[in-house]
Amino acid sequence: MALIGVFGLLQRIVDLIGPEITFAMMASVGVMLAMVAVDLVETDKKIRVVSIAVAIIVWVISASLVHTIVWSVVTACIVERLIKFELVQHNEADEALRIQPLAWKF
């Protein structure tokens, strides 16, 4: 993808496939995000409230759908990680290097 952007081929590809395909691809991303949002509504209330609040605040400030989605998802992920944080117990026996038996899989 980086090479496509560096050589300026992205606009040529978009022009080649046409706006209909581009809009269909963006709509499918919207459908996937809606499915994730429905799953979020069913799971954790704290994360849901944070995600919706951040989305509304960012939308009011920027009126950009891209910024709204990015900030909402990033903030919800950070809050989820902080809420469900668990300390990991250090176990040296599990961290030691071991030689695994050779297994052939065809």
N, C-alpha and C positions, 0 to 999 in steps of 0.2 A: 504494500500500500504506500509505503514511503517513496519507493521508486516512481510509482504512478504520480504522486504529488510533486516530486522533484522535477520530473520531466514534463509536467503540465498536461498529462494525459487524462486527468480526471474529467475535465470539462469536455474533452473530445469523446470520452466514453459516455458521458451523460447525453451529449448531443446525438450520439449514435443510437442509443437505446430509446431515446425519446422521453418526453415528459410523462407519458402514461405509465411506463414501466417504473420510472423514478417515483411517481406518486404512489403506485401500488406497493413499492418497497417501503416507503415511509409509512403507509397505512398498516402494513404488516407489523412494523416495529411498534406502532401505536397499539395494535391489538395485543401484542405480547406484553407491553407495559400495562395494559388494562388487566390482563390475566394475573400479572404479578401483583397489581394493586388489590385485586379481589382476594388473592391469597393473603396479602398483608392485613386486610380488614378482618379476616377470620382468625389471625394468629395472635399478635401481641398489641394490646391497646396503647401502651406507652410509645412504642415505635411508630404506630399508626398516627397518633396525635402529633408527634414531633415531625414526621414526614409531611403531613398535611399543613401544619403551621408554617414550616419552612417554605413549602411550595407556595402558599398564599403570599407570604412576605416577599419572596423573590419575584413572584409574578407581578405584584403591585409595584415593586421597585424597577424591574427591568422590562416587563411585558415580553419576555423572550421565553418561548417554550423550552428551548435547549437549556438555558441557564436554570429554569425552574426544575427540570428533570434532574439535571446533574447535581445541583445543590441539595435537592430533596433526597436523592438516593445516597449521596455521600454522607450527609448528616444522619440519615436513618441508620446507615451502616456503622458509623462511629458510635452512635447512641446504643445500638444493639450490642456492639462489642464491649462497651463500658458496663452495660447492665448485666450481661451474662458472663462477665469476666471471672475465671476460676484460676486459682494458682495451681501450677503443675508441680507435683512432687518430684524431686531429683532422685533418680535411681541409677547408680553407676552400672549395675549389672545389665540393664537394658541398653545402655549407651556404649558398651564395649564392642569392639570389632570382633566378628566371628566369621569363620570360613563356612560358607554355605555349600551343601552338597551339589555336585554338578547334575543338572537335570536337562535332558534333551527333550524338546517339545517340537514336534513336527506337525 
